[in-house]
Amino acid sequence: MATARVALGMVELHLPDVGSLKEKRHVLKGLKERVRARYEVSVAEVDHQDVWQRATLAVAYVSADARHASEVVSKAMDFIEDHVEGRVIESSVEVL
């Protein structure tokens, strides 16, 4: 049986132009949809759900090859950093 590897990326964002939770959800929804479509990863908001200008997104990808999984998640996180309406406070990638 093959061993599956999961790459997990966490990215904490500061969204200075967001003025409400509704606006934040709208901004994040579009970003998450573009990341999912482009990289075929799972993306979810996992922290700061009730804070207007902060968000933490988790990006996950499963592969038989740990290096490939890590590369896909790293590229997805680079995309988030390049396309977010704000800035990245902190990010990390690990393979489980």
N, C-alpha and C positions, 0 to 999 in steps of 0.2 A: 504494500500500500504506500502510495506517495505521501510525503509530508507537505502539508500546506503551510505557507508562511504568510503572515499578515503584517503589512506595514501600516503603521499608525502615525499620522502627523497631527500635531496640535498647533494651532495658530491663534494667538490672542491679538485682537484688533482694537484700535481706537478709531471711532467714527465721529470726528468733531463736528461735522455738518448735520448730524441727525438731531431732530428736535422732538421726537416722540417715539414710543415703542412701535407704533404703526409704521412710521417711516423707516425705522431700523429693520423691521421684518421685511418690508418691501425691498430695501437695499440688499439684505442678505439673501432673500429668496432668489433674486435675479443672479447674484453671484454664485450661489450654490448650484443653480440650474446649469449655468454655463460650465462650471467645473465638472459636474456630473457628465454632461453631454460630451465634453472634450476628452476627458481622461477615463471615463467609465469607472469612477470611484464612488464610494459612499461618502456623503458629507452631511454633518449634522451640527447644529448649534448645541454645545454641551455645557456652557457656563455663561453667567451674566445675562440670562434671559430677561430679567426685569430691570436692566440698566440700559438707559438710552444709548450712550455713546461707547459702550464696551461690548465685545462679543468674543467668545472663544469657539472656534470651529474645529471639529475633528474630521480628518480625512482618512479613509481606510481603503486598502486594496489587498486582495488575496491572490496569491500566485504560488506555483510550485517552486519558483526561483526567488530567493530572498533578495538578491541584488536587483532583479527586475521590479519587484514590489516596491522596494525602497526608491528606485529611480522614478517610478510612476507617481508616487506620493510626493516626492521632492519637486517634480515638475508641476504637479497640481498646486502645491503650495507656492511655488514661484509665480504661477498664474494668478493666484489670489493676491499676492503681494503687488503684482503689477496692475491689477484691475480693481482693487478695493478703493472705495471712496473714503480713504482715511490712510492709516499707517499700521504697520505690524509692530506690536510691542515686543512680542516674543514668539518664537516658533521652535519646534523640535520634531524629529522623525525617529522612530524606533521600529525595529522588526521584532515581532513576537513569534 
